[in-house]
Each structure stands twice: as C-alpha cells, then as structure tokens.
Amino acid sequence: MDARPEGPRPGSLVGRGAELDDLDGLLSDVADGAGATVLIEGEAGVGKTSLVGTLRQGAAILGLDFRLVRAAQADGRPVGLLTDALIDPSAAHGPVESELVDLTAALTDGHAQPQAIARAAELAAALVRRQSDKRPWVLVLEDLHHGDTGSLEALVRLAREGAVPGGFLVMTMRPVPHRTELATTVAAWTRAGARYVELRPLAPRAVVDVAERLVGSPVGPALRGALATTGGNPRFASDVVRTARAHGALEERDGVVDVVGTQWLDSLDEVVRGRLEYLGVEVLALLEQASVLGTSFVVLDLAAMSGASVPDCWRTLRHALAAGVVRARGDRLVFGHDLCRGALYHGLDAQQRRVLHARAAWALDRAGAPSHVVSDHLARAR
C-alpha cells in the first residue's frame, strides 16, 4: 500500500474540470453507501496520476478510507497487486487474510498452480467486498496494464457481481501494452456498468497554464513555441520547463519567463526518448524511420522506405496509435507530439539519417511526390 503523498496541491490540476466534477459526484454517492467503478485510460504522461491525487483529496474531505497501489510495485507477484492493497502487514490477520498471505507466499516461491491462483483471486475478491461492509472506501489500482494475472482474475470475479456497495474502485491504465487478461477485465467491468473516463491531451491554453504554474510567471513566445510541440501532454510540458531550468535556459524579463538558447534541447530529446521506451524496440525503430518523412506520413511510403510490408507496418504502428504517439488522419498518420518526432529524429546518428533520407527520396519519388520534396531528401542524404 502506498502511503506517499500523491498528485498536485489543491487547485493545481489544469484542464480537467469536467472529469473532476464527475469523480466528485461519484465520491459523494459512495460516501452515502452506493458503489462506483471508474476506468481511467490515457496515454503516458497525460495526467492519470494527478487526477488520482485530486481524488485522494476529495476522499479525505468526505472521511473516506483511501488506498492506492501501483501494479509495478507488486513486481508481477501472483495476486500481488490486490494483496498489497488489501493486507496490512502490521495488523492482525483473520482467517481469510491469513490464507491469502500464505497462498501469495507459496505462489511467489514459484508454485503457480492455476487452482491456487484461482483460490487467491477468490479470497481477494471477498476481501474487497468485506472491506466495504466496514465503511465506505476508495481503492485505486494504478497502471493496471502491468497488473498480475491473479489480480486481474479477481477483478473479473468482482465485476460479475457488479459495483461494490460503499466501495469506489478506480483503475487507471495506458492503452498499451495490450494484454488479453486486461482486455477481459475491462470488458467485464464495462458490462457491469463502470464509468469510462478517457483523459485526452490538454488544450493549448491549458498546456501554457501548466508551464506558468511551474515557473510562477507568464511565459514568453519562445517557451510557448516549445510547449506547442508537446501535443497537449502535461508531462512533456513539465519536461520542457524542467529541462530548460536545469540548463539555466530560463530567463525572466519584465515579469515574463522565456527560454533562451538551444543547448538544452539535446537533453530534452534524451528525456523524451526515455519516455517512449515503453513502446518497445520494434515500434521505436519504425517510428525513427517515420520521423525522417516528417510530422506526417503515408504508411505506403513508410513501408517502401523501410522494406517492410504494409500489413507488417500497420501491425507495428497500431501500438503507437493506441499510445497516442501517432494519430490517424485520413490516409496518413501524424505524430501526436512534434516533440516526440523531433526526439526520435535527433536520436539517429548522422549516417543513419543520410541513409534514411536517401531511402525516403526513392520511396517518395516512386509514389509520385513533388520533385522539390524528393530533392530536399536527396540534399539531406549527402
């Protein structure tokens, strides 16, 4: 169980008024004894954890017990996610808790029989419902895309009985990586009437607000330009400000903070590439090639350039599409964040870029692209 402070200070969450109003209403219903379940989905860095942090504040105001655990903290232990959320190691254990602890320990030792996992999932589901009998509470399971199979099985069991009276179950997840067990869990709770909240990228004005709260002043045109490349992702907006600050590139003049120089941009590219590593080597390699084609590209051209088949390109790119790194626009794909496209392009060494520009020139010429576009790639290939 995570006892660390979560999320922003009161009033610091930007651009999420509708989502907060929705969650506040559900919190009040749970405080009155109703049950509620919410599935919060969004790309990495879009603000799921910040939204949960504000939910914690609302729960405290209403006097609700609040428990949060992240799937990554369970380290993949069978039923580890729910065991961490439900079992207090310092408290006395009843028979159900004791059996679950013993089962989890046995499973951790490598004896992961399906029957034992099923029994542990049954016990975990029972504990969730029993906890709600004591007092209204909030249970947040973060990063469910990393959740262990046993915990996901327990959640499916819970869903078959519907929302837990006096319980507010919140599950957050990214669209990728896709897992069959997670899809089954989400489908089960969707059928059970769970509220679905998709966190979309912030509007441009809200992104500027994020930056202004970080620097404590209005921001100037150069910094606004850098923020415009983030595609509405608040984590990327924070990365821009923090990287510029770390390199001494923020300058205040007449009450306005702006960014100066370009030396800090290499470090920003490194930060962004690190943020994208969860997509996997294969997806990143194809996206690096796509970055050479520009901020938008046609998949047919990418396939010709990379030497892969069009179906293979689509199979790889679907993960980037689900993650919001690229977005479909008719017959082409567009990088959702110019910042990501630039970071991928700059991550290529000079020789790689020359080779890829030469391939791009060949592919685009073959596809009938304007001569000046082909010539530009040929110039960059020299």
N, C-alpha and C positions, 0 to 999 in steps of 0.2 A: 504494500500500500504506500502511495506516495504522499508524504506529509509536507513536501516543499510548497512554498507559495507558487501559485500558477497564474499566468496571464498578466494582463496590464493592470495599472492602477484604475480606480473608479473613474469613468468618464473618458478613458484614453482609447477606447476601441472606436475606430473610424469606419464609417460607411456600412455599418451592419445594423442599422436601426430596426429594419423590418424583422430580421432574424432574432434580435434581442427581444422585441415585443412578443414574438411568437413563443420563445422559450420562457419568458416571464409568465405568460399566461398558463403554460403547462406546469410550471413550478407551483403556481398558486393552486391549480387543480390537484396536484399531488399532495400539497400541504393539507388539503381538505379530504384526502383519503382516496382520490382517484389514482389510476395508473396511467403512465405515459411512456412511450418509447420513441426515441428520435435517432435517425440515421443521418449523420453529418458527413458529407462527402465533398472533397475538393482537392485540387492539385497541391503538391507540396508547397508549403510556404504561404498559402492563401489566407490563413488565419484561423484554422480549426482550433488550435490550442488556445489562442487568445479568446475565442468565443467561449470555450470551456472555462477559462479563467473568470470571465464575467459571470458565467453561470454559477460558479462557486460563490461569488459574492452575493448573488441573489438567494442562494440556498442558505447562506449564513444569516441573512436578514430574516428569513422565514423560519429559522431554527431547525432546518433540515440537516440530518446527518449527510455528510458528503464524502464519498470515497472515489478515488481515482487511481487507476493503474494503467501503465502502458505495456503494450504487448512485448515490446523489445526488452523490458525489464524482466519478463518471465523466461527469457533465454530459450524459448522453444520447449520448455518442460511440459510434458503432457498434463493438461488441465492447469498449467501453472498460472495462466492469466487470471482465471476465476479464483483459484486457491489464494493467490496473493491479495485479491480484492476482498475475499470473504473471511480469511483466517487471520486473527491477531495472534502472533506467536507468543506474546507476553500474557495472554489471557487464558483462563481455564477453558478446556475444551469439553464439550458434550460428546455423546457417542457419535453423532453424525460428523462433527468436525474431526474427531479423532480418527474415524475410519477414512475420511478424505485425506487427512495428513499422511496416514500410513500408506494409503494407496498411491498418493503422489510420490512419496519417497521410494516406494518399490518401483514405480514406473520410471523414476529418474535413474534408478540403478540399472536400467536397460531392459527391464522385463515389461515390455509394452504390449501385452496381450490385448486384443480388441475387447474382450469381455471386461477386463479391468478398467480400460479407458471408458467403456460404456457405463460401468458402475460409478466411476468417479464423476462422470458427466451428470448422472442421475443425482448424486449427492450434492453436487454444486448447484444444480437447478433447484433442488429442495431448499438449500440454504438461502438462496436469493429470495424465495417466496417466504421463508420463515422470518428473515430479517425484516421484511415489510410488515409482518404481523406485529412487530415491536413498536415501530414508529416510522413515519414517512422518511424516506431517504432517497439520495441520488447516487447512482452508480455509473461512473464514467469509465468506459473501456476505450482507451486511445490507441490509434494505429492498429485497428482490427485486421488490416491487411497482413500484419505479421502474427496474428493470433494463432495459438497452437490448436491442433485438430480437436483435442478433447474439450477445450473451452468452447470452440465453435459448435461442437456437437451438443454441449449443454445448453447453449443459446438456442439452438434449434428446438430442443425439448421444451424450453421455456416458451418459445413462440407458439408452440402447438396449443398452449393453454391461454394465450393472449397476454395482454398487458398485466403487470403485477400490481394489484391494488396497493396504494401507498408507496409505490416504487416508481422512480423516474430513471429509466435505463437509457443512457446516451452512448452511442457507439460512433466513433469517428474513423474515417478511412480515406485512403487515396484511391483513385481509380485503378492504379497499377501498383504492385504486380497483381495480375488476375490469378485467382485461385478458385478451384471448383468448390472447395469447402466454404469459402467466404461467400461465393455467389449463392450457395444453398442457404446459408444463414440469412443473408439479406432478403432472399425471396421469401423465406419463412416469416420474417418479421413484416415484410410488405403485406403478405396475406393476412397477418394478424392486425393490420391497421396502423403500423408505425408511421410516424411523420417523417418525411424525407426532406432534408434541407441540403440543397446544393450551394456551396459557397463559390460564387463566381468572382472573377477578378474585379478589383475596385475600379470605380470611375476615375478619370484623370485628376479631378479636383480632390478626391479622397486620397489619392497617392501623394499629392502635394501636402495635404494635411498631415499625413504620416511623417513626412520629412520635416515639416515645420514643428511638429511636436518633439521630434528628436533633437533639432538644433535650437529650439526655443525662440525662433525668429522667422519672419518671412524669408522665402528663398528666392534667389535671383534667377535670371534666364538660363545661364549655363547649367545650373543644377537642375532646373526644371527640364531642360533638354535631356539630361542623363536619366532623370526619373521617368521620362516618357518612353524610354526603352524597356521598362520593366514589365510592360503588358498588364499593369494593374495588380501585380503580385506584391503584397506588403513586405514579405521577407526580402525580396530583391530590392525594394525601395530602401529598406533598412541597410542592406548590404552596400548600396551606393553611398549612403551617408556615412556609415561607419568606416568603410574603406577609405573614403576621401579624408575623413577626420584623422584616421590612423597615419596617413601620409602627409598630414599638415596641409592638405589641399583646400581646406575650407577657410574662407576669408570673409570677415564681416566689415561692411562699409555702409554707413548711414542707416544702420538698423536692419540691413538685408544681408543674409548669408549666401555666398555663392562659392562655386568651385573654381579653382584656378589651376592651370597647368594640365598636363596629360600623363605625368609619370605614374600616377596612382592607378591608371586604367589597366595596366598589366596585372596588378594584384587583384583588381576586381574580376578580371577574366578568370583568374585561378579560383577565386571564391565561387564563381558561378559554375565553373566546370565541376567543382566538388559537389555542388548542389544537385548536379544532374547525374551523378554516378549511379544512383539507384536504378536508372533505366537499363543498365547493363551494357557490356562492351559492344555487342552486335548492334543495338539500337544507336548507340553513340557514334559508332563508326559510320553508319549510313547517314546519320544527321550531319556529321562533319562533311561528308561529300555533298549533301544537300546545301550546306551553308555556302559552298562555292557558287552555287547557282543564284544566290541572292536571298532576299527576305521572303520570296515566294517562288514556287517551282511546280512544274508539272511532273507527275510521277513517271510518266513515259520517258521523259528526258533523264530523270534520275536513274531509271533502270538502264537506259542505254549507256549512260556515263559510268555507272558502277559495274556493269557487266552482269547484273542480276536480272532475273525475270521480273516482270511486272507483278505477278502474284506474290513472289518472294518479298519484293519491296513492300507491298501492302501488308503482308503478314508481319514484317518487322516494324513498319511505321504505325501499325494500329496501337502499339504500346505508347508511342509518342503522342498519338492522337488522344488516347484515353487520358494521358497525363497532362494534356493541355499545352505541351511544348510546341506542337504544330496543330493547326486548325484547318478544317476543310472549308474551302471557298469555291464552290462550283467544281470545276475540273482541275483545280490546283490546290496545293497546300501552302499555308502561310505560317511562318514562325510566329508563335503566340507572343514571344518576347524578343524584341530586337537584341536585347542584352544577351540572351542565350545564343542566338545566331552568331553574334559577334565573338562571343567567348569560344564557341566551337571553331569558328574560322581562324581565330588568332592562335588557337591551340595546335594548329597544323604547322609543321616546320616549313621553311621556305621551299624546299624541294618538293614536299607533298603538295603544297599549294600550286606550284608551277605545273606539276603533272596533272592535277585535278582540273586546273583551268584549261589545259590542252584537251583533256577528255571532254570537258564541258563544251568547248568550242566545236569539237567534232559532233557531239550529240545534238547540239542546238542547230548547227548548220544542216545536219541531216534532217532535222524536224522542220526546217524552213524558217528559222528565226531570222529577224532582220540582220543585215550584214554588219551594222555597227555594234550589235550585241555580240556577235561572233568575234569581231575584230577586238573588242575590249577584252574578251577572254584570252585571245591569242597574245595580246600585248602583255597580259599578266602571266602568261606561260613562259615568257622569255626570261 
